[in-house]
Amino acid sequence: MDIPLHTIAVVGLGTMGTGIAEVLARGGREVIGIDVSPEAAGRAVAALEASTARAVQRERLTGQERLDVLARFRTFSDLQAAADADLVIEVVPESYETKQQVFRALDTIVRPTAVLATGTNALSVTRLAADTSHPERVLGLHFFNPAPAMKLVEVVSSVLTAPTAVDAVTVLARELGKEPVAVGDRPGFVADGLLFGYLNQAAAMYEAKYASREDIDAAMRLGCGLPMGPLALLDLIGIDTARTVLEAMYTASRDRLHAPAPILKQLSNAGLTGRKSGRGFYTYGAPGSSDVVRDALTPLDGARAATARPVASVGVAGSGTMASGIAEVFAKAGYDVVLAARSPEKADTAKARIAKSLARSVDKGRMTAAARDETLARIAPAGSLDAFADVDLAVEAVAEDLEVKQQLFGMLDKVCKQGAVLATTTSSLPVIACARATSRPQDVVGMHFFNPAPAMKLVEVVRTVLTADDVHATVREVCTAVRKHPVDCGDRAGFIVNALLFPYLNNAVKMVQEHYATLDDIDAAMKLGGGYPMGPFELLDVVGLDVSLAIERVLHREFRDPGLAPAPLLEHLVAAGCLGRKTGRGFREYARR
């Protein structure tokens, strides 16, 4: 049985309610906006007027279409205005008591055939439905902020929800140009269920003073291609809102990764709730402003006391994709590079790989043929580390095996001149273990490039407890010289990016393992609802399931948190040889090349 949804009431005209009202009005629906605050209603009307005016300027709407949209949106202060609505979407604050009051009142106002939807992203839809006289018509309809721009809508069913109600709002979402994803009733649903655990870990990382807020945010933007860093995103969402969501998630899961980081409580209690208050993790020009302003925690440009060591020549040890990419980066920036492999043939092969990469750059007009030739001329292939005798910086980029790396650092210690900086590109192993394989641990530092090195802007600069100040300063200066963005972090498993990324990926695997959502729905939710460039299962198959499992095991071993234990499904796929794209099968199957 079809349930036509022509007239729709939106209860609560805050930022989200206003955005949903705009989506509906521009989608041809009659919209009844309801808010107890006349000021909120006035702001909602003004926001719709402003957004539609911009749409006319950009030729996305005609003047007459704008007038039609505005005419379809009416505001009221009394819930009685919802009496004739086919669908009511509640978007009031995240409080059971507040939402239950709204639903109880609507129960006596709307027609028996009307559908009631909650916009919650943390509270139980089932609990809200059970408190009404018609629980079969209650469901969740979770839009993402900003609602006009974000494509994802999570359609949340309780065990009481009628399939006809789900079908009706799913059809509506598609007609509005959204991508509906059907999910069950648990805190956070799919997108926020994955997102908020990651945000919580970032807050805890900052609270532990492991890295600065700027470096944490830059690492996740540049290392993972995310539109915002986690701490800036917490400020946008609202730190109090994030805390409420995490409390609900922790109550349901008892997973320590969902237990709100204490700093979220401290900031919330102090009224420092993010952009809306003018201050959260960052300080803003005014409440509601997106302009970040300098505060006491803002790093000063050029404030580093240590003097960097001079670097004119660089040695890169390794012959794989990462070693070739790093050598290319240094050579492009004007450094003389020695590319050393286990044999002259492997070194020549690595240089040939660089030549192909540079040729593609020439074909695409990114560099001239002359610049390509000059870059290649700076790279000297070598079949032995003995060629590193005069380099100022030696960068190790061999297999991610601690014993192999320690042996290599022992050789570098014997070959490299005194004063040379020795760097490892490890992504998960302890830098100090490499340093202790030498007689000069003060000269050893982590320099974690991201793949592909020529394209990725981020370098994690990993300082051990023994790393000298001038060595740290040298690596940061070199990163800037090769046009990379350095972020500082300490020597612990995962550094910044992997410590935040891989628990998120592991939790996505757990969702599939528990039959909560499908691969496709989870990938779609994170791309459309979180702005991620790839869904978690796309990314796992690209990275390699064996690599991902190894990193998960390192994190679990380091932090001893049960929530970091690798998902059994990931372990089973690796044991079966399903490692992702490189084997033709991982979470999905791929055509063999």
Stockholm file with secondary structure:
# STOCKHOLM 1.0

chainA/1-593         MDIPLHTIAVVGLGTMGTGIAEVLARGGREVIGIDVSPEAAGRAVAALEASTARAVQRERLTGQERLDVLARFRTFSDLQAAADADLVIEVVPESYETKQQVFRALDTIVRPTAVLATGTNALSVTRLAADTSHPERVLGLHFFNPAPAMKLVEVVSSVLTAPTAVDAVTVLARELGKEPVAVGDRPGFVADGLLFGYLNQAAAMYEAKYASREDIDAAMRLGCGLPMGPLALLDLIGIDTARTVLEAMYTASRDRLHAPAPILKQLSNAGLTGRKSGRGFYTYGAPGSSDVVRDALTPLDGARAATARPVASVGVAGSGTMASGIAEVFAKAGYDVVLAARSPEKADTAKARIAKSLARSVDKGRMTAAARDETLARIAPAGSLDAFADVDLAVEAVAEDLEVKQQLFGMLDKVCKQGAVLATTTSSLPVIACARATSRPQDVVGMHFFNPAPAMKLVEVVRTVLTADDVHATVREVCTAVRKHPVDCGDRAGFIVNALLFPYLNNAVKMVQEHYATLDDIDAAMKLGGGYPMGPFELLDVVGLDVSLAIERVLHREFRDPGLAPAPLLEHLVAAGCLGRKTGRGFREYARR
#=GR chainA/1-593 SS CCCCCCEEEEECCSHHHHHHHHHHHHTTCEEEEECSCHHHHHHHHHHHHHHHHHHHHTTSSCHHHHHHHHHTEEEESSGGGGTTCSEEEECCCSCHHHHHHHHHHHHTTSCTTCEEEECCSSSCHHHHHHTSSCGGGEEEEEECSSTTTCCEEEEEECTTCCHHHHHHHHHHHHHTTCEEEEEESSTTTTHHHHHHHHHHHHHHHHHTTSSCHHHHHHHHHHHHCCSSCHHHHHHHHCHHHHHHHHHHHHHHHCCGGGSCCHHHHHHHHTTCCBGGGTBSSSEESSTTCCCEECCTTSCCTTCCCSCCCCCCEEEEECCSHHHHHHHHHHHHTTCEEEEECSSHHHHHHHHHHHHHHHHHHHHTTSSCHHHHHHHHHTEEEESSGGGGTTCSEEEECCCSCHHHHHHHHHHHHHHSCTTCEEEECCSSSCHHHHHTTSSCGGGEEEEEECSSTTTCCEEEEEECTTCCHHHHHHHHHHHHHTTCEEEEEESSTTTTHHHHHHHHHHHHHHHHHTTSSCHHHHHHHHHHHHCCSSCHHHHHHHHCHHHHHHHHHHHHHHHCCGGGSCCHHHHHHHHTTCCBGGGTBSSSBCCCC
#=GC SS_cons         CCCCCCEEEEECCSHHHHHHHHHHHHTTCEEEEECSCHHHHHHHHHHHHHHHHHHHHTTSSCHHHHHHHHHTEEEESSGGGGTTCSEEEECCCSCHHHHHHHHHHHHTTSCTTCEEEECCSSSCHHHHHHTSSCGGGEEEEEECSSTTTCCEEEEEECTTCCHHHHHHHHHHHHHTTCEEEEEESSTTTTHHHHHHHHHHHHHHHHHTTSSCHHHHHHHHHHHHCCSSCHHHHHHHHCHHHHHHHHHHHHHHHCCGGGSCCHHHHHHHHTTCCBGGGTBSSSEESSTTCCCEECCTTSCCTTCCCSCCCCCCEEEEECCSHHHHHHHHHHHHTTCEEEEECSSHHHHHHHHHHHHHHHHHHHHTTSSCHHHHHHHHHTEEEESSGGGGTTCSEEEECCCSCHHHHHHHHHHHHHHSCTTCEEEECCSSSCHHHHHTTSSCGGGEEEEEECSSTTTCCEEEEEECTTCCHHHHHHHHHHHHHTTCEEEEEESSTTTTHHHHHHHHHHHHHHHHHTTSSCHHHHHHHHHHHHCCSSCHHHHHHHHCHHHHHHHHHHHHHHHCCGGGSCCHHHHHHHHTTCCBGGGTBSSSBCCCC
//
